[in-house]
Amino acid sequence: MNDQRIIRVAIDGPSGAGKSTLARSAAAELGYLYVDTGAIYRTIGCAARRRGIDPKNAETVAALLPELRVELTYGDDGLQHMALNGEDVTAEIREPEISQYASAVSAHPAVRAYLLEMQRRLARERSVIMDGRDIGTVVLPDAEVKVFLTASAEERARRRMLELEQRGTPQAYEEVLSSIQERDWNDTHRAAAPLRKAEDAVLLDTTALDFAQSEAALLQIIRERAGV
């Protein structure tokens, strides 16, 4: 980096596009803080599942929020960890079922308002790469760099299937694809902060790119846009 400016990089895109993996790697390369906002929403979804709450019921979910203490920390491994009322739920929030809970609770304005200031505070304190669904459009609309990261639903399903196999929670390709398509519909059609490309965001389609090529393309965009 060439100076002490705070640079905010907003990366949005659909589920399974590789946002978290690429953003984390790029942040490490640039010395920025990586913020996975999807993990924050997953933590709310986790709380709803644990309480047996219907995640689509806005009133019930809103009533749950005052009882929650959601914390984002960074471990000795340098990775983001999520804590729910003092308990580390980093592994639990990656269970396949949590994806649908996260999508449902994130549609509620009360949840988005509850988490908005947490996300913005992190971006005020130091340079960040923040990924999610509405970072460039709502959370950090004046970010220095905005990227809309995507890939075909079929390719995203293939990648997610491999990821689940590696975690020891395999699912059939057809199930994964169906889940991703449902998540895409929910994320793009919700009333509160729907997933969409910001007008000034750079589109990065990684369908035909491997990880190294995707990372190189992302870093090039950031360096060109931020002048670092």
C-alpha distance (Angstrom), angle and dihedral (degrees) to the residues before:
residue distance angle dihedral
M1 . . .
N2 3.76 . .
D3 3.82 99.8 .
Q4 3.78 146.0 -1.5
R5 3.81 96.9 -87.7
I6 3.77 116.7 135.4
I7 3.80 107.6 -118.4
R8 3.78 119.7 -163.7
V9 3.78 117.9 -159.3
A10 3.81 116.3 -168.8
I11 3.80 116.9 -162.6
D12 3.79 118.1 -174.1
G13 3.76 131.4 173.2
P14 3.80 146.1 121.8
S15 3.78 127.2 -61.9
G16 3.79 115.3 -72.2
A17 3.81 96.2 16.9
G18 3.80 91.3 124.4
K19 3.80 95.6 -106.9
S20 3.80 96.0 141.5
T21 3.79 97.3 45.9
L22 3.79 94.4 44.9
A23 3.79 95.0 41.6
R24 3.81 92.3 49.4
S25 3.79 92.1 49.5
A26 3.81 93.7 45.8
A27 3.81 91.3 47.9
A28 3.80 90.5 53.3
E29 3.81 90.5 49.6
L30 3.81 92.9 50.5
G31 3.80 98.2 37.1
Y32 3.82 92.7 -116.6
L33 3.80 128.7 139.1
Y34 3.81 112.8 -102.1
V35 3.80 116.3 -140.8
D36 3.81 118.7 -171.0
T37 3.81 102.5 -163.8
G38 3.79 91.3 -179.6
A39 3.81 87.9 67.2
I40 3.80 89.4 55.6
Y41 3.81 92.0 54.6
R42 3.79 89.9 43.8
T43 3.79 87.9 57.0
I44 3.81 90.5 56.3
G45 3.81 88.4 47.3
C46 3.79 89.5 50.3
A47 3.80 90.4 53.8
A48 3.81 90.8 50.8
R49 3.79 92.0 50.4
R50 3.79 92.7 48.3
R51 3.82 90.7 52.5
G52 3.79 92.7 46.3
I53 3.80 90.4 -118.6
D54 3.80 123.2 157.1
P55 3.83 101.0 -114.6
K56 3.82 90.7 -152.2
N57 3.81 92.8 59.5
A58 3.80 103.4 95.7
E59 3.82 96.4 -166.3
T60 3.80 94.9 49.4
V61 3.79 92.9 46.6
A62 3.82 92.0 47.1
A63 3.81 90.0 51.6
L64 3.81 89.0 54.2
L65 3.81 95.8 56.0
P66 3.84 99.2 77.7
E67 3.79 88.7 57.0
L68 3.80 93.7 55.9
R69 3.78 130.9 88.9
V70 3.80 107.9 -166.7
E71 3.79 115.4 -172.3
L72 3.77 132.3 -178.5
T73 3.80 115.9 -154.2
Y74 3.77 137.6 165.1
G75 3.79 119.8 -128.4
D76 3.78 131.2 -149.1
D77 3.81 85.9 -91.0
G78 3.81 88.4 64.3
L79 3.80 90.8 -120.1
Q80 3.78 126.7 127.8
H81 3.78 114.2 -103.2
M82 3.79 126.2 -165.5
A83 3.79 122.8 -145.3
L84 3.80 125.4 -165.9
N85 3.80 113.3 -160.8
G86 3.79 89.3 -24.0
E87 3.83 96.5 -46.3
D88 3.81 120.8 113.6
V89 3.81 106.0 -122.9
T90 3.82 97.0 168.8
A91 3.81 93.0 121.4
E92 3.81 97.1 38.1
I93 3.81 94.8 54.8
R94 3.82 90.0 60.1
E95 3.80 93.1 63.5
P96 3.84 109.4 118.8
E97 3.81 94.5 -117.7
I98 3.81 91.5 58.3
S99 3.83 90.8 66.9
Q100 3.80 91.7 70.4
Y101 3.81 91.9 43.7
A102 3.81 90.1 51.3
S103 3.80 92.1 49.1
A104 3.80 91.6 49.6
V105 3.81 98.0 47.6
S106 3.81 92.5 43.1
A107 3.82 89.2 62.4
H108 3.80 91.2 67.7
P109 3.84 116.6 93.5
A110 3.81 90.3 -145.8
V111 3.81 91.5 59.9
R112 3.80 93.6 46.4
A113 3.81 91.4 49.0
Y114 3.81 90.4 47.7
L115 3.81 92.2 55.9
L116 3.82 100.6 33.6
E117 3.79 98.0 86.5
M118 3.82 92.5 46.4
Q119 3.79 89.5 57.0
R120 3.80 95.3 44.5
R121 3.81 92.6 47.7
L122 3.79 91.1 57.5
A123 3.82 90.0 52.3
R124 3.81 92.3 50.7
E125 3.77 93.9 54.5
R126 3.80 100.9 54.6
S127 3.80 144.9 -18.2
V128 3.78 110.5 -61.2
I129 3.75 143.9 -177.0
M130 3.78 104.7 -149.6
D131 3.77 123.3 -176.4
G132 3.76 132.0 -167.5
R133 3.80 142.2 99.4
D134 3.81 103.1 -68.6
I135 3.79 106.1 21.6
G136 3.80 97.5 116.7
T137 3.80 94.6 37.3
V138 3.82 103.1 40.8
V139 3.81 117.0 -0.9
L140 3.82 99.4 45.6
P141 3.82 105.3 9.4
D142 3.81 90.7 160.5
A143 3.82 96.0 49.0
E144 3.79 114.8 146.0
V145 3.82 91.3 -129.7
K146 3.79 128.2 30.9
V147 3.78 124.2 -176.2
F148 3.81 128.7 -179.4
L149 3.79 104.7 -154.4
T150 3.78 118.0 -164.5
A151 3.80 146.6 150.5
S152 3.80 134.3 -177.7
A153 3.81 116.2 -71.3
E154 3.80 89.8 -118.0
E155 3.80 93.3 53.8
R156 3.79 91.8 45.2
A157 3.81 89.9 51.5
R158 3.81 90.9 50.5
R159 3.79 91.9 51.3
R160 3.80 93.2 45.6
M161 3.80 91.3 49.1
L162 3.82 90.3 54.9
E163 3.79 90.6 46.7
L164 3.80 92.0 52.2
E165 3.80 90.9 48.8
Q166 3.79 90.2 53.5
R167 3.80 90.2 51.3
G168 3.79 91.5 51.7
T169 3.82 94.1 -112.7
P170 3.84 102.1 103.7
Q171 3.79 122.5 -174.5
A172 3.79 131.6 -175.2
Y173 3.81 115.6 -97.1
E174 3.81 92.5 -119.5
E175 3.81 91.1 54.5
V176 3.79 92.8 48.3
L177 3.81 92.5 47.7
S178 3.81 91.7 48.7
S179 3.81 90.8 49.6
I180 3.80 92.1 50.1
Q181 3.80 92.5 48.3
E182 3.81 90.3 50.0
R183 3.80 90.9 48.4
D184 3.81 90.6 49.4
W185 3.80 90.9 52.9
N186 3.80 93.2 47.6
D187 3.80 94.0 46.3
T188 3.81 95.5 48.1
H189 3.80 97.1 42.1
R190 3.80 103.4 43.4
A191 3.79 117.0 115.1
A192 3.81 95.4 -132.2
A193 3.81 115.1 69.9
P194 3.82 98.5 -32.8
L195 3.79 119.7 -156.4
R196 3.79 109.8 -91.9
K197 3.78 138.4 139.7
A198 3.80 113.9 -95.4
E199 3.79 112.0 -122.2
D200 3.81 91.7 -117.2
A201 3.81 96.5 42.7
V202 3.80 123.3 114.3
L203 3.81 113.0 -123.9
L204 3.80 113.6 -130.8
D205 3.82 114.3 -175.9
T206 3.81 110.6 -170.4
T207 3.81 98.2 179.6
A208 3.81 92.4 115.2
L209 3.82 96.9 30.5
D210 3.79 129.6 91.8
F211 3.79 120.9 -139.1
A212 3.82 96.7 -90.0
Q213 3.80 92.0 49.3
S214 3.81 91.7 46.6
E215 3.79 92.4 49.6
A216 3.80 92.4 47.9
A217 3.81 90.5 50.9
L218 3.81 92.0 48.5
L219 3.81 93.6 48.4
Q220 3.80 90.8 48.7
I221 3.81 91.1 53.6
I222 3.80 92.6 48.3
R223 3.79 94.6 47.1
E224 3.79 93.4 46.7
R225 3.81 95.0 46.0
A226 3.82 96.8 41.0
G227 3.79 97.6 35.8
V228 3.80 94.0 -128.1
